[in-house]
Amino acid sequence: MSTRMLNALIVDDEPLARRVLREEIEALETIAISGEAEDGQGALALIATTKPDIVFLDIQMPGMTGLDVLREFKGGDHIPVFIFVTAFDEHAIQAFEAGAIDYLLKPVSQQRLAKAIDKARRLTRNHSENIETVARMQETVASPNKNTRRIVGKAGKEYYLLAADEVLAFQAEGELVWIITAKQKFLATQPLKSIQEKLEGLNFQRIHRNSLVNLDHVRKMSAMSSQRWLLTLSNGQEFVVSKRQAHSVEGVLNW
Protein backbone atom coordinates (compact mmCIF):
# COMPACT_ATOMS: atom_id res chain seq x y z
CA MET A 1 0.00 0.00 0.00
CA SER A 2 1.47 3.36 -1.01
CA THR A 3 2.09 6.05 1.60
CA ARG A 4 -0.11 9.11 1.21
CA MET A 5 1.74 12.35 0.52
CA LEU A 6 1.37 14.81 3.41
CA ASN A 7 1.25 18.59 3.04
CA ALA A 8 3.08 20.84 5.48
CA LEU A 9 2.93 24.52 6.39
CA ILE A 10 6.08 26.20 7.73
CA VAL A 11 5.59 29.12 10.12
CA ASP A 12 8.69 31.13 11.09
CA ASP A 13 9.51 34.83 11.02
CA GLU A 14 13.10 34.16 9.88
CA PRO A 15 13.50 33.53 6.11
CA LEU A 16 16.72 31.56 6.65
CA ALA A 17 15.05 29.28 9.20
CA ARG A 18 12.16 28.65 6.81
CA ARG A 19 14.56 27.84 3.97
CA VAL A 20 16.61 25.42 6.08
CA LEU A 21 13.50 23.56 7.29
CA ARG A 22 12.05 23.54 3.77
CA GLU A 23 15.21 21.90 2.42
CA GLU A 24 15.11 19.25 5.14
CA ILE A 25 11.45 18.51 4.43
CA GLU A 26 11.94 18.41 0.67
CA ALA A 27 14.64 15.77 1.14
CA LEU A 28 11.89 13.41 2.33
CA GLU A 29 9.73 11.72 -0.28
CA THR A 30 6.42 11.54 1.55
CA ILE A 31 5.81 15.18 2.46
CA ALA A 32 5.46 18.39 0.45
CA ILE A 33 5.30 22.08 1.35
CA SER A 34 1.85 23.62 0.92
CA GLY A 35 2.93 27.09 2.05
CA GLU A 36 5.00 29.32 4.32
CA ALA A 37 3.99 32.05 6.75
CA GLU A 38 6.20 34.66 8.39
CA ASP A 39 3.80 35.61 11.18
CA GLY A 40 0.89 34.31 13.23
CA GLN A 41 -1.92 35.99 11.33
CA GLY A 42 -0.55 34.68 8.07
CA ALA A 43 -0.35 31.22 9.58
CA LEU A 44 -4.02 31.20 10.63
CA ALA A 45 -5.06 32.40 7.19
CA LEU A 46 -3.01 29.74 5.38
CA ILE A 47 -4.23 26.96 7.67
CA ALA A 48 -7.78 27.87 6.62
CA THR A 49 -7.01 28.05 2.89
CA THR A 50 -4.33 25.41 2.25
CA LYS A 51 -5.53 22.88 4.86
CA PRO A 52 -2.12 21.40 5.66
CA ASP A 53 -1.74 18.02 7.31
CA ILE A 54 1.11 19.32 9.49
CA VAL A 55 1.98 22.80 10.75
CA PHE A 56 5.60 23.35 11.79
CA LEU A 57 5.12 26.23 14.20
CA ASP A 58 7.98 28.37 15.49
CA ILE A 59 7.41 29.42 19.09
CA GLN A 60 9.30 32.70 19.20
CA MET A 61 7.90 35.19 16.70
CA PRO A 62 7.31 38.93 17.14
CA GLY A 63 3.73 40.04 17.63
CA MET A 64 1.81 36.79 17.63
CA THR A 65 3.95 33.92 18.89
CA GLY A 66 3.50 30.30 17.95
CA LEU A 67 1.69 29.74 21.23
CA ASP A 68 -0.66 32.62 20.39
CA VAL A 69 -1.41 30.95 17.04
CA LEU A 70 -2.36 27.77 18.84
CA ARG A 71 -4.53 29.70 21.34
CA GLU A 72 -6.34 31.55 18.54
CA PHE A 73 -6.94 28.48 16.39
CA LYS A 74 -10.68 27.75 16.54
CA GLY A 75 -10.92 24.65 14.37
CA GLY A 76 -13.04 24.16 11.27
CA ASP A 77 -13.47 21.46 8.64
CA HIS A 78 -9.78 20.55 8.84
CA ILE A 79 -7.61 20.17 11.95
CA PRO A 80 -3.86 19.87 11.25
CA VAL A 81 -1.20 18.27 13.42
CA PHE A 82 0.85 20.99 15.16
CA ILE A 83 4.58 20.49 15.76
CA PHE A 84 6.51 23.16 17.66
CA VAL A 85 9.87 24.28 16.34
CA THR A 86 12.16 26.20 18.70
CA ALA A 87 15.72 27.30 19.30
CA PHE A 88 15.18 26.93 23.08
CA ASP A 89 16.97 24.27 25.04
CA GLU A 90 14.88 21.18 25.71
CA HIS A 91 14.38 22.08 29.35
CA ALA A 92 12.78 25.40 28.40
CA ILE A 93 9.81 23.69 26.75
CA GLN A 94 9.02 20.91 29.20
CA ALA A 95 5.75 22.69 29.95
CA PHE A 96 4.55 21.87 26.43
CA GLU A 97 5.48 18.20 26.41
CA ALA A 98 2.29 17.03 28.09
CA GLY A 99 0.12 18.45 25.32
CA ALA A 100 2.25 18.72 22.20
CA ILE A 101 2.53 15.79 19.82
CA ASP A 102 6.18 16.70 19.30
CA TYR A 103 8.68 19.53 19.10
CA LEU A 104 11.85 20.10 17.12
CA LEU A 105 14.97 21.91 18.27
CA LYS A 106 16.82 24.09 15.80
CA PRO A 107 18.86 23.15 13.86
CA VAL A 108 16.53 20.32 12.93
CA SER A 109 18.24 17.05 12.02
CA GLN A 110 16.89 14.87 9.22
CA GLN A 111 16.52 11.88 11.55
CA ARG A 112 14.60 13.86 14.18
CA LEU A 113 12.38 15.42 11.50
CA ALA A 114 11.51 12.03 10.03
CA LYS A 115 10.58 10.72 13.48
CA ALA A 116 8.27 13.70 14.14
CA ILE A 117 6.60 13.27 10.75
CA ASP A 118 5.99 9.57 11.42
CA LYS A 119 4.22 10.48 14.66
CA ALA A 120 2.21 13.13 12.86
CA ARG A 121 1.24 10.71 10.11
CA ARG A 122 -0.25 8.33 12.67
CA LEU A 123 -2.39 11.17 14.03
CA THR A 124 -3.61 12.18 10.56
CA ARG A 125 -5.08 8.68 10.30
CA ASN A 126 -6.96 9.12 13.58
CA HIS A 127 -8.89 12.35 13.22
CA SER A 128 -10.67 12.26 16.58
CA GLU A 129 -7.43 11.57 18.46
CA ASN A 130 -5.73 14.51 16.74
CA ILE A 131 -8.59 16.86 17.63
CA GLU A 132 -8.34 15.86 21.29
CA THR A 133 -4.55 16.32 21.10
CA VAL A 134 -4.93 19.87 19.79
CA ALA A 135 -7.45 20.59 22.57
CA ARG A 136 -4.95 19.38 25.20
CA MET A 137 -2.23 21.50 23.60
CA GLN A 138 -4.42 24.58 23.83
CA GLU A 139 -5.04 23.84 27.50
CA THR A 140 -1.29 23.49 28.05
CA VAL A 141 -0.45 26.85 26.48
CA ALA A 142 -3.38 28.74 28.01
CA SER A 143 -2.68 31.96 29.91
CA PRO A 144 -1.00 31.00 33.21
CA ASN A 145 -3.53 32.90 35.32
CA LYS A 146 -6.55 31.50 33.49
CA ASN A 147 -7.84 27.97 33.92
CA THR A 148 -8.85 27.18 30.35
CA ARG A 149 -10.04 23.75 29.33
CA ARG A 150 -11.09 22.88 25.82
CA ILE A 151 -14.13 20.96 24.70
CA VAL A 152 -14.31 19.56 21.18
CA GLY A 153 -17.62 20.19 19.43
CA LYS A 154 -18.81 19.19 15.98
CA ALA A 155 -21.20 21.09 13.71
CA GLY A 156 -21.78 19.35 10.39
CA LYS A 157 -18.35 18.32 9.12
CA GLU A 158 -16.54 21.00 11.10
CA TYR A 159 -14.86 20.59 14.48
CA TYR A 160 -14.52 23.46 16.95
CA LEU A 161 -12.29 23.88 19.99
CA LEU A 162 -14.47 25.55 22.61
CA ALA A 163 -13.28 27.17 25.82
CA ALA A 164 -15.16 25.78 28.82
CA ASP A 165 -16.32 29.23 29.92
CA GLU A 166 -18.23 29.78 26.68
CA VAL A 167 -20.29 26.61 27.21
CA LEU A 168 -23.64 27.16 28.94
CA ALA A 169 -24.59 23.51 29.37
CA PHE A 170 -24.27 19.94 28.14
CA GLN A 171 -27.42 17.95 27.45
CA ALA A 172 -27.55 14.23 26.70
CA GLU A 173 -30.13 12.72 24.37
CA GLY A 174 -29.62 8.98 24.34
CA GLU A 175 -26.02 8.38 23.26
CA LEU A 176 -25.69 11.91 21.87
CA VAL A 177 -24.42 14.82 23.97
CA TRP A 178 -25.15 18.38 22.88
CA ILE A 179 -22.91 21.31 23.78
CA ILE A 180 -24.98 24.45 24.24
CA THR A 181 -23.35 27.85 23.75
CA ALA A 182 -24.89 31.30 23.51
CA LYS A 183 -24.99 31.16 19.71
CA GLN A 184 -25.43 27.52 18.69
CA LYS A 185 -25.36 23.83 19.59
CA PHE A 186 -22.51 21.43 18.88
CA LEU A 187 -22.31 17.67 19.08
CA ALA A 188 -19.80 16.53 21.71
CA THR A 189 -17.19 13.89 20.91
CA GLN A 190 -17.21 12.41 24.42
CA PRO A 191 -19.92 11.02 26.74
CA LEU A 192 -21.34 13.24 29.48
CA LYS A 193 -19.51 11.39 32.26
CA SER A 194 -16.12 11.97 30.59
CA ILE A 195 -16.93 15.64 30.05
CA GLN A 196 -17.89 16.05 33.71
CA GLU A 197 -14.59 14.47 34.79
CA LYS A 198 -12.66 16.73 32.43
CA LEU A 199 -14.34 19.83 33.89
CA GLU A 200 -13.87 18.83 37.52
CA GLY A 201 -12.84 21.83 39.61
CA LEU A 202 -14.65 24.31 37.36
CA ASN A 203 -18.07 25.80 38.03
CA PHE A 204 -20.08 23.06 36.32
CA GLN A 205 -22.80 21.17 38.20
CA ARG A 206 -24.64 17.98 37.31
CA ILE A 207 -28.31 18.90 37.77
CA HIS A 208 -29.81 15.82 36.16
CA ARG A 209 -28.50 12.53 34.83
CA ASN A 210 -28.86 14.08 31.38
CA SER A 211 -27.66 17.62 32.13
CA LEU A 212 -24.47 19.37 33.17
CA VAL A 213 -24.77 23.16 33.61
CA ASN A 214 -22.30 26.02 33.84
CA LEU A 215 -23.43 27.78 37.03
CA ASP A 216 -21.86 31.05 35.85
CA HIS A 217 -24.61 31.18 33.22
CA VAL A 218 -27.56 30.51 35.56
CA ARG A 219 -29.76 33.62 35.62
CA LYS A 220 -32.82 32.39 37.49
CA MET A 221 -33.77 29.54 39.79
CA SER A 222 -37.51 28.96 40.23
CA ALA A 223 -39.20 26.52 42.58
CA MET A 224 -41.51 24.09 40.79
CA SER A 225 -42.26 22.21 44.02
CA SER A 226 -40.56 21.56 47.35
CA GLN A 227 -38.05 19.30 45.61
CA ARG A 228 -38.11 20.56 42.05
CA TRP A 229 -36.29 23.54 40.61
CA LEU A 230 -36.22 25.15 37.20
CA LEU A 231 -32.97 26.80 36.11
CA THR A 232 -32.99 29.50 33.45
CA LEU A 233 -29.69 30.14 31.67
CA SER A 234 -28.37 33.35 30.16
CA ASN A 235 -29.69 32.34 26.73
CA GLY A 236 -33.19 31.80 28.14
CA GLN A 237 -33.04 28.02 27.94
CA GLU A 238 -34.59 26.18 30.89
CA PHE A 239 -33.41 23.04 32.66
CA VAL A 240 -35.23 20.99 35.31
CA VAL A 241 -33.16 19.99 38.35
CA SER A 242 -33.81 16.40 39.37
CA LYS A 243 -34.92 15.61 42.94
CA ARG A 244 -31.66 13.78 43.48
CA GLN A 245 -29.59 16.86 42.59
CA ALA A 246 -31.85 19.54 44.10
CA HIS A 247 -30.05 19.79 47.45
CA SER A 248 -26.55 20.03 45.93
CA VAL A 249 -27.66 22.68 43.43
CA GLU A 250 -29.26 24.76 46.18
CA GLY A 251 -26.07 24.53 48.20
CA VAL A 252 -23.81 25.55 45.33
CA LEU A 253 -25.98 28.49 44.26
CA ASN A 254 -26.82 29.44 47.85
CA TRP A 255 -30.27 30.64 46.76
Beta strands, then each sheet from edge to edge (+ up, - down):
strand 1: 6-11
strand 2: 31-37
strand 3: 54-58
strand 4: 75-76
strand 5: 81-86
strand 6: 103-105
strand 7: 150-155
strand 8: 158-163
strand 9: 167-173
strand 10: 176-181
strand 11: 185-188
strand 12: 204-208
strand 13: 211-214
strand 14: 218-225
strand 15: 228-233
strand 16: 238-241
sheet 1: 2+ 1+ 3+ 5+ 6+
sheet 2: 4+ 8- 7+ 11- 10+ 9- 13+ 12-
sheet 3: 14+ 15- 16+
end
